[in-house]
Amino acid sequence: MDKNRQNVSMLFMLFGILFCVCLIASNVFATKQIAMGQFSVTGGLLVFPISYIINDCVCEVWGYRKVRLLIWVGFAMNFFFTLVGALADWIPGAPYWTNDTGFHAIFGLAPRVAAASFAAFLAGSFANAYVMSRMKIKSSGKRFSLRAILSTVAGESADSLIFFPLAFWGVIPLAEIPVLMFCQVVLKTLYEVVALPVTIRVVRHVKAAEGEDVYDNGVDYNVLKIFNI
């Protein structure tokens, strides 16, 4: 075993913490619908795209192996939060507690929506990481901006293609599902584009601080090899 590859740095740990916080916060914020111009979206849009930006940064600096670990850790933490929240929602409230309705609106996530959310997250995150990794090899590390945008399009498309049909089939009119999917992909990709100047600077500074710039030549893209870092 290469012990150096089994270690993670302080910066990687901080990225991981922020990644998990964004995923959990997006679940909570998603309970509110907000208006953005002509579009109505969930409040999760404020933070969820940050997880894709972190995905890009980690993949660019440390490579696919590290981002694979990060995705699974984020999945586990999000699952734990959702499970405990559902348990707290299920346990009867104290006699003086009067906010059952509000608490249920936030933590009473329907099993169907939860399953759709988890499946979509895994598919989207791994699609984003795979495209980012493969394009870095093909471009010899050039054109980071293009790679970041196209990987986000791939990831968000996979996320939307899974989440909306699984969560809302038979709940909302069928004709509305493609519209919702398209709007989500466009808005989240625009978020990535707006954040690109900051993302580029972060990646540059992290590479310099870590002395890392990994290329995934010969890497095994099997998503289940979690601890092969």
Secondary structure, 3 states (H helix, E strand, C coil): CCHHHHCCCHHHHHHHHHHHHHHHHHHHHCCCEEEECCEEEEHHHHCHHHHHHHHHHHHHHHCHHHHHHHHHHHHHHHHHHHHHHHHHHHCCCCCCCCCHHHHHHHHCCCHHHHHHHHHHHHHHHHHHHHHHHHHHHHCCCCCHHHHHHHHHHHHHHHHHHHHHHHHHECCECCCHHHHHHHHHHHHHHHHHHHHHHHHHHHHHHHHHHHCCCCCCCCCCCCCCCCCCC
